[in-house]
Amino acid sequence: MNEAQIVVFSLDGLPFGASAEEVEEVIEYSILQGEYGNSENKMPCMEGYTNVRGNMIPVVNLGKYLGLEGTTVPDDPKIILARANKILVGFAVNNVSRILRLKGKAIQDTPRIITTPENACIKKFAIDGELLFPIIHLESVLPEEALRSLSGT
């Protein structure tokens, strides 16, 4: 029986998940304002940059990206670091609560009927008891050209 590990986090009070295989690290929220931070730009989901061991990493507000209303930074936010098209990106979330080990049919594909271009990064859903929540494929959140412009490559 296949097993998957899911990092569970919240956005706007709602549970979400990401494959633990995609997540490199979870760090405390710390934003250094850059050319994208809090300015009108082509990417309103950009928060700015964070310094991780001397590297400036672009940070995307995942709630804003998904169009959730509660997009302000909460009291104890976290940044999930993951690679997207080989570029390290931070995803700001409200909190990270746990890592779940799910087996078999506890992970289901997203029904095609509810898939739109805006939520195409939601590839699967997790079922944990009576809780059902989307699993976000972090690598597909931003298009490659946007990532390249953020990283300066």
N, C-alpha and C positions, 0 to 999 in steps of 0.2 A: 504494500500500500504506500503510495507517495505521500510525503510529508512536506509541508511548506512552512517557513517561518515568516510571520507578518509583523512588521513594526506598526503598532497601533498608535494613532495620534488624533488630535481633534482640531477642527476648524469651525469657528462660529458655533461651538457647542455640539457639533456633530462628529461621530466617529468616522475615521478613514483609516486606510492602511496602505502600506507599501511593502513590497517584497524585501526581506532582510538582505537578500543577495544584491539588491541595488544600493542599499544604504552603506556608506563608508563609515559614517560617524554621526553622532548627535552631539551638538555643542550648545552652550548658552547663547542666547540672542545678544548680539553686539553688532551694531551697524555703524559703519563709517560712511558718512554721506559723500557721494561721488557725483559725477555728472548726471546720474539717473535718480539719485535720492531726492524724493519729495519735490520733484519738478515736473512740469508738463513735458511729457516725452512720448515717444512712439510705443513705449511699453509701460503702461500705468501700473502693472503688477510688480515692477522693480522697486525694491526698498533701498538699494544702495549696495555697498560692498562690506564684507567683513574680513578681518585679517586672521588668517589661520596659519600659524607658524611661518609668518613672513610672506605669505601669499595672499594677494587680494582676490577674494572670491565673490562673484556676483550673487546677490540674494534676491529671490523671487518670493513675493507674498503669495503663497499657494491659495489662500482664501480669495484674494482679489482675482487671481488667474481664473478660478472656477466661478467667479461671479457671486460669491457669497456676500451677504450684506455686512456681517460683523468683521470688517477687515482691519480694525485697529489692533495695535499690538497689546496683548493682555499683560497681566502682572508678571508671569513667569514663562515667557515664550521660549521656544527652542528653534534651532536651525538644524535641519536634516541635510547632511552633506551627501551628495550622490553625483555620479558621473552621467552626463548627458552628452552624447556624441564625443566622448573622450575628454570633455571639459568638466572640471569640478564646479558644481553649482550648489548654492545653499537654498533650501526651501524653508521659509519661515512658517511655523505652525504654532497653534496655541499651546500645545504641550505634547509630550510623548509619554504614553502611559505604560506600555508593556510590549513584550514580544510574545506573540501567540504561535503555538505549534498547531497547525491544522492538518488533518488527514483527509484523503479521499474526496468525497463530495462536499466537503466544507468550503471548497473554493469552486465557484461556478463562473462560466463565461458571462459577460454582460450581454443581455438580449439585444439583438440588432435593432429592434424596434425603438429602443430608448437611446441609441447611440446617435449623437449629433457631432458636428465639427467642434463645438465648444467643449464637449466632454469626452472627446476621443481618447484622452489619456486614461480614462477609466475602462480598463480591459476586462476586469474580473470583479466579482463580489465575494466576500467572505461571510460565512455563516458560523456564528459562535453561540450555541444555544439558541435563544430567541432573538439575538442581535444579528442584524444584517447590515453590512457596510461595504462601501466601494473600496477597491484596491486600485491605487493610482500607479500607473507605469511612469515613474519619474523621468525616465529618459525621453519620453514623448511629450513632455509638458511644453517645451519651447522648440521652435524650428531651429535647425542647424545654423542658418544664417544669423538668427538673432543671438544664438550662443556665441558665435564667432565674433560678432560685433561687441558683445559684452566682455569677452576675454581679451580682445585686442589682437586676435590671431587671424 
